[in-house]
């Protein structure tokens, strides 16, 4: 699973989004055929090299988070290019806890060009062990920065909403509940 966000709003941001989408659509058959070779970090490294020119030309950056879950081993492998980290929702002794997954801090795609950084370290993966009933929430900061009609941020309500979700529902239903909140 992947989520990304380009800085700002407008035509250049739409072009970068479409370029990223095109790059991912081109990679999709390769990733599906060789899923073990393409870790989240490997995909981010390819995206960085694919999008470097357009990000530089548009003076933009793009945050991306990629998560890969092996349902048999319950291992989650993730890499994040400056994107908000996915949240882990876990039942511990009857209490729902929500916490961000940990990962090595890594800069957004295009950040090196904007800051004229000479050193461009490759993206790396972080592996987490999951439990059978865990829920992973991957989101964009547009969700947590959303404001209600009183201009209150949704971020605190987002965590409360995640704690109260009935995880027996499919993800699409849980997503609808979050968006309604």
C-alpha positions in Angstrom: 0.0 0.0 0.0 1.2 3.5 -0.7 0.1 7.0 0.0 1.8 10.2 -1.2 1.4 14.0 -1.1 2.9 16.7 -3.2 3.7 20.0 -1.5 1.2 22.8 -2.3 -1.8 22.9 -4.7 -2.0 23.7 -8.4 -1.1 22.5 -11.9 2.6 21.7 -11.2 1.5 19.6 -8.2 -1.0 17.8 -10.4 1.8 17.1 -13.0 4.1 15.7 -10.3 1.2 13.5 -9.0 0.5 12.2 -12.5 4.2 11.5 -13.1 4.4 9.5 -9.9 1.2 7.6 -10.8 2.7 6.8 -14.3 6.0 5.6 -12.7 4.1 3.4 -10.3 1.9 2.0 -13.1 5.0 1.1 -15.0 6.6 -0.6 -12.0 3.4 -2.5 -11.0 3.9 -5.6 -13.2 7.6 -5.8 -12.2 6.8 -5.6 -8.5 4.0 -8.2 -8.8 6.3 -10.6 -10.6 9.3 -10.1 -8.3 7.6 -9.0 -5.0 10.6 -10.1 -2.9 13.0 -8.0 -4.9 11.0 -4.8 -4.6 10.9 -3.7 -1.0 9.3 -0.3 -0.1 12.7 1.3 0.1 13.6 -0.1 -3.3 10.4 1.4 -4.8 11.1 4.8 -3.1 14.7 4.8 -4.6 13.3 4.1 -8.0 10.6 6.8 -7.6 13.3 9.3 -6.5 15.4 8.7 -9.6 12.3 8.7 -11.8 10.9 12.0 -10.5 14.1 13.9 -9.8 13.8 16.0 -12.9 10.2 17.0 -12.7 10.5 17.7 -8.9 13.5 19.9 -9.6 11.9 21.8 -12.5 8.8 22.4 -10.5 10.7 23.2 -7.3 8.5 20.8 -5.4 8.8 17.9 -2.9 6.7 14.8 -2.5 6.2 12.8 0.7 5.5 9.1 0.3 4.9 6.2 2.6 5.0 2.6 1.3 3.9 -0.4 3.4 4.2 -4.1 2.5 2.6 -6.7 4.7 3.4 -10.5 4.7 0.2 -11.9 6.1 1.8 -15.3 6.7 4.7 -14.1 8.8 2.9 -11.0 10.1 5.8 -8.8 9.1 5.2 -5.3 8.0 8.0 -3.7 6.0 7.8 0.0 5.4 9.8 3.0 4.2 8.7 6.6 4.3 10.0 9.6 2.4 9.0 12.3 4.9 5.4 11.2 5.0 3.4 10.9 8.3 4.1 7.4 9.6 1.3 4.8 9.5 -0.6 4.3 12.7 -0.8 0.9 14.5 -4.1 0.3 16.2 -3.7 -2.6 18.8 -6.0 -4.0 21.5 -4.0 -4.4 24.7 -5.9 -5.9 27.6 -9.2 -4.6 26.2 -8.0 -1.0 25.6 -7.4 0.2 22.0 -4.0 1.9 21.7 -3.0 4.0 18.7 0.7 4.7 18.0 2.8 5.6 15.0 5.0 2.9 13.6 8.7 3.8 14.0 11.0 4.3 11.0 14.3 5.9 10.2 13.8 9.6 9.4 14.1 10.1 5.7 13.5 13.2 3.6 10.8 13.7 1.0 11.4 13.0 -2.7 12.9 16.2 -4.2 14.0 17.5 -0.9 17.7 17.1 -1.8 17.3 19.4 -4.9 15.4 22.0 -2.9 18.0 22.1 -0.2 20.9 21.6 -2.7 22.1 18.7 -0.6 25.1 16.8 -2.0 24.6 13.6 0.0 21.5 11.6 -1.1 21.3 8.5 1.1 19.3 5.6 -0.2 15.9 4.9 1.4 15.9 2.0 3.9 13.3 -0.3 5.2 12.0 -0.8 8.7 10.4 -4.1 9.7 7.7 -4.5 12.4 6.1 -7.6 13.8 2.3 -7.5 13.8 -0.3 -9.3 15.9 -3.3 -11.1 14.5 -5.8 -8.4 15.3 -3.7 -5.3 14.5 -5.0 -2.6 12.2 -2.7 -0.3 10.2 -3.9 3.1 9.2 -2.1 4.8 6.3 -3.2 8.4 5.7 -2.2 11.7 4.3 -1.7 14.8 6.5 -4.7 16.3 4.7 -6.8 14.1 6.9 -5.2 15.1 10.2 -5.1 18.8 9.2 -8.7 18.9 8.2 -10.8 21.4 10.2 -14.4 21.3 11.2 -16.9 24.2 10.9 -15.5 25.7 14.1 -11.9 25.6 12.6 -10.9 22.9 15.1 -8.2 20.4 13.8 -9.4 16.8 13.3 -6.1 15.4 14.6 -7.2 14.6 18.2 -10.6 13.3 17.0 -8.8 11.2 14.4 -7.0 9.2 17.2 -10.3 8.9 19.2 -12.1 7.7 16.1 -9.5 5.1 15.4 -9.8 3.8 19.0 -13.5 3.4 18.7 -13.7 1.7 15.3 -15.2 -1.7 15.1 -12.4 -3.6 13.4 -14.8 -6.4 12.2 -15.9 -4.1 9.4 -13.9 -4.1 6.1 -11.4 -1.2 5.6 -13.8 0.7 3.2 -16.4 0.9 6.0 -13.9 2.0 8.6 -12.6 4.6 6.1 -16.2 5.9 5.7 -16.6 6.2 9.5 -13.3 8.2 9.7 -14.4 10.5 6.8 -17.8 11.1 8.4 -16.2 12.0 11.7 
